[in-house]
Amino acid sequence: MNIIKLIISIVICQLAGGIGALFTFSAIPTWYATLNKPSFSPPNFLFGPVWTILYTLMGISAFLIFKKGFEKKRVKIALLVFAIHLVLNSLWSILFFGMKNPALAFGEIIILWLFIIALIVLFYPLNKISSYLLLPYLLWVSFASILNFSIWQLNKNPIYPPVRNPIIEEKSNNQNICEQNGGKWLSEFKECEGLSMENCNKYGTEYTSCASPCRHNPNAEMCIQSCIEVCKF
């Protein structure tokens, strides 16, 4: 009977970890991989095994408290705090990896850390071993809190690559072609005056060998009636 209760306690803790894992596994190779991280950041493959061990220790710890008799008020209070702490544990993964919000996750993990301290204090009078089993958990969450804070600070003002504007890039490229081949770029009309037919056929779309300088403003008073080469892009 006790074995069944022990297994149930461990499974409940692992399920809490499984909820967090739903948000964690997909984010680690994608979003998390792009973040700036401190030098002490552990390799990604370490997270899974560490948390599996910690959830197992949590389950054993809760089981030892449950054995003391759930009808006792101190046991009920201790296990209630333990249940709330499991919710906070899963919530951190949702905030950090799911919502991709290290700042909010840091505030939440501090609350989680305080709940772990409270659990250790509540468990100790009931079963010293159950209290000691939570110490590795406390150390890991302490480390995770520092890591969370560091990642938050290192990524507060991310530098995003400039947004490409194909229209501007096209205009810039055409202007460069025009000017590099001795022409005069008219950005308003996407034309290059003075570009040879050979180069126009190579880079442009339409060539006019004898266009009027007044073609865009036929009413100009001082218009020189002469031919110029024009290439339209």
Contacts in CASP RR format, 6 or more apart in sequence:
PFRMAT RR
TARGET T0000
AUTHOR 0000-0000-0000
METHOD contacts of the structure
MODEL  1
MNIIKLIISIVICQLAGGIGALFTFSAIPTWYATLNKPSFSPPNFLFGPV
WTILYTLMGISAFLIFKKGFEKKRVKIALLVFAIHLVLNSLWSILFFGMK
NPALAFGEIIILWLFIIALIVLFYPLNKISSYLLLPYLLWVSFASILNFS
IWQLNKNPIYPPVRNPIIEEKSNNQNICEQNGGKWLSEFKECEGLSMENC
NKYGTEYTSCASPCRHNPNAEMCIQSCIEVCKF
2 63 0 8 1.000
2 67 0 8 1.000
5 63 0 8 1.000
5 66 0 8 1.000
5 67 0 8 1.000
6 59 0 8 1.000
6 60 0 8 1.000
6 63 0 8 1.000
9 59 0 8 1.000
9 60 0 8 1.000
9 62 0 8 1.000
9 63 0 8 1.000
9 66 0 8 1.000
10 55 0 8 1.000
10 56 0 8 1.000
10 59 0 8 1.000
10 60 0 8 1.000
10 63 0 8 1.000
12 59 0 8 1.000
12 62 0 8 1.000
12 86 0 8 1.000
13 55 0 8 1.000
13 56 0 8 1.000
13 58 0 8 1.000
13 59 0 8 1.000
13 62 0 8 1.000
13 86 0 8 1.000
14 52 0 8 1.000
14 55 0 8 1.000
14 56 0 8 1.000
16 55 0 8 1.000
16 86 0 8 1.000
16 87 0 8 1.000
16 89 0 8 1.000
16 90 0 8 1.000
17 51 0 8 1.000
17 55 0 8 1.000
17 89 0 8 1.000
17 90 0 8 1.000
17 93 0 8 1.000
18 90 0 8 1.000
19 90 0 8 1.000
19 93 0 8 1.000
19 94 0 8 1.000
20 90 0 8 1.000
20 93 0 8 1.000
20 94 0 8 1.000
20 97 0 8 1.000
21 93 0 8 1.000
23 93 0 8 1.000
23 94 0 8 1.000
23 97 0 8 1.000
23 98 0 8 1.000
24 47 0 8 1.000
24 93 0 8 1.000
24 97 0 8 1.000
26 97 0 8 1.000
27 97 0 8 1.000
27 98 0 8 1.000
27 100 0 8 1.000
28 44 0 8 1.000
28 47 0 8 1.000
28 97 0 8 1.000
29 44 0 8 1.000
31 97 0 8 1.000
31 100 0 8 1.000
32 44 0 8 1.000
32 97 0 8 1.000
33 44 0 8 1.000
35 151 0 8 1.000
35 154 0 8 1.000
35 155 0 8 1.000
36 151 0 8 1.000
36 154 0 8 1.000
36 155 0 8 1.000
36 158 0 8 1.000
37 147 0 8 1.000
37 150 0 8 1.000
37 151 0 8 1.000
37 154 0 8 1.000
38 147 0 8 1.000
38 150 0 8 1.000
38 151 0 8 1.000
38 154 0 8 1.000
40 147 0 8 1.000
41 147 0 8 1.000
41 150 0 8 1.000
41 151 0 8 1.000
50 140 0 8 1.000
53 136 0 8 1.000
54 136 0 8 1.000
54 137 0 8 1.000
54 140 0 8 1.000
57 133 0 8 1.000
57 134 0 8 1.000
57 136 0 8 1.000
57 137 0 8 1.000
58 86 0 8 1.000
58 133 0 8 1.000
58 134 0 8 1.000
58 137 0 8 1.000
60 130 0 8 1.000
60 133 0 8 1.000
61 123 0 8 1.000
61 130 0 8 1.000
61 131 0 8 1.000
61 133 0 8 1.000
61 134 0 8 1.000
62 79 0 8 1.000
62 82 0 8 1.000
62 130 0 8 1.000
64 123 0 8 1.000
64 127 0 8 1.000
64 129 0 8 1.000
64 130 0 8 1.000
64 133 0 8 1.000
65 75 0 8 1.000
65 78 0 8 1.000
65 79 0 8 1.000
65 82 0 8 1.000
65 123 0 8 1.000
65 126 0 8 1.000
65 127 0 8 1.000
65 130 0 8 1.000
66 75 0 8 1.000
66 79 0 8 1.000
67 127 0 8 1.000
68 75 0 8 1.000
68 126 0 8 1.000
68 127 0 8 1.000
69 75 0 8 1.000
70 76 0 8 1.000
70 79 0 8 1.000
74 122 0 8 1.000
74 125 0 8 1.000
74 126 0 8 1.000
75 126 0 8 1.000
77 122 0 8 1.000
78 119 0 8 1.000
78 122 0 8 1.000
78 123 0 8 1.000
78 126 0 8 1.000
81 115 0 8 1.000
81 118 0 8 1.000
81 119 0 8 1.000
81 122 0 8 1.000
82 119 0 8 1.000
84 115 0 8 1.000
85 112 0 8 1.000
85 115 0 8 1.000
85 116 0 8 1.000
85 119 0 8 1.000
88 108 0 8 1.000
88 111 0 8 1.000
88 112 0 8 1.000
88 115 0 8 1.000
89 112 0 8 1.000
91 108 0 8 1.000
92 105 0 8 1.000
92 108 0 8 1.000
92 109 0 8 1.000
92 112 0 8 1.000
95 101 0 8 1.000
95 104 0 8 1.000
95 105 0 8 1.000
95 108 0 8 1.000
96 102 0 8 1.000
96 105 0 8 1.000
96 148 0 8 1.000
99 105 0 8 1.000
102 148 0 8 1.000
102 151 0 8 1.000
102 152 0 8 1.000
102 155 0 8 1.000
103 152 0 8 1.000
103 156 0 8 1.000
105 148 0 8 1.000
105 152 0 8 1.000
106 145 0 8 1.000
106 148 0 8 1.000
106 149 0 8 1.000
106 152 0 8 1.000
109 141 0 8 1.000
109 144 0 8 1.000
109 145 0 8 1.000
109 148 0 8 1.000
110 145 0 8 1.000
112 141 0 8 1.000
113 138 0 8 1.000
113 141 0 8 1.000
113 142 0 8 1.000
113 145 0 8 1.000
116 134 0 8 1.000
116 137 0 8 1.000
116 138 0 8 1.000
116 141 0 8 1.000
117 138 0 8 1.000
119 134 0 8 1.000
120 131 0 8 1.000
120 134 0 8 1.000
120 135 0 8 1.000
120 138 0 8 1.000
123 130 0 8 1.000
123 131 0 8 1.000
123 134 0 8 1.000
124 131 0 8 1.000
171 187 0 8 1.000
171 190 0 8 1.000
174 185 0 8 1.000
174 190 0 8 1.000
174 192 0 8 1.000
174 203 0 8 1.000
174 204 0 8 1.000
174 233 0 8 1.000
175 185 0 8 1.000
175 187 0 8 1.000
177 192 0 8 1.000
177 199 0 8 1.000
177 203 0 8 1.000
178 184 0 8 1.000
178 185 0 8 1.000
178 192 0 8 1.000
178 195 0 8 1.000
178 231 0 8 1.000
178 233 0 8 1.000
179 185 0 8 1.000
181 192 0 8 1.000
181 195 0 8 1.000
181 196 0 8 1.000
181 199 0 8 1.000
181 203 0 8 1.000
182 194 0 8 1.000
182 195 0 8 1.000
183 192 0 8 1.000
183 193 0 8 1.000
183 194 0 8 1.000
183 195 0 8 1.000
184 192 0 8 1.000
184 193 0 8 1.000
184 194 0 8 1.000
185 191 0 8 1.000
185 192 0 8 1.000
186 192 0 8 1.000
186 193 0 8 1.000
189 216 0 8 1.000
189 232 0 8 1.000
190 232 0 8 1.000
190 233 0 8 1.000
191 230 0 8 1.000
191 231 0 8 1.000
191 232 0 8 1.000
191 233 0 8 1.000
192 200 0 8 1.000
192 230 0 8 1.000
192 231 0 8 1.000
192 233 0 8 1.000
193 228 0 8 1.000
193 229 0 8 1.000
193 230 0 8 1.000
194 228 0 8 1.000
194 229 0 8 1.000
194 230 0 8 1.000
194 231 0 8 1.000
195 203 0 8 1.000
195 229 0 8 1.000
195 230 0 8 1.000
195 231 0 8 1.000
196 229 0 8 1.000
197 207 0 8 1.000
197 209 0 8 1.000
197 229 0 8 1.000
199 231 0 8 1.000
200 206 0 8 1.000
200 207 0 8 1.000
200 229 0 8 1.000
200 231 0 8 1.000
201 207 0 8 1.000
203 231 0 8 1.000
203 233 0 8 1.000
204 231 0 8 1.000
204 232 0 8 1.000
204 233 0 8 1.000
205 232 0 8 1.000
205 233 0 8 1.000
206 231 0 8 1.000
206 232 0 8 1.000
207 229 0 8 1.000
207 230 0 8 1.000
207 231 0 8 1.000
207 232 0 8 1.000
208 229 0 8 1.000
208 230 0 8 1.000
208 231 0 8 1.000
208 232 0 8 1.000
209 227 0 8 1.000
209 229 0 8 1.000
210 227 0 8 1.000
210 228 0 8 1.000
210 229 0 8 1.000
211 227 0 8 1.000
211 228 0 8 1.000
211 229 0 8 1.000
211 230 0 8 1.000
212 218 0 8 1.000
212 223 0 8 1.000
212 225 0 8 1.000
212 226 0 8 1.000
212 227 0 8 1.000
212 228 0 8 1.000
213 223 0 8 1.000
213 224 0 8 1.000
213 225 0 8 1.000
213 226 0 8 1.000
213 228 0 8 1.000
214 220 0 8 1.000
214 223 0 8 1.000
214 225 0 8 1.000
215 230 0 8 1.000
217 223 0 8 1.000
END
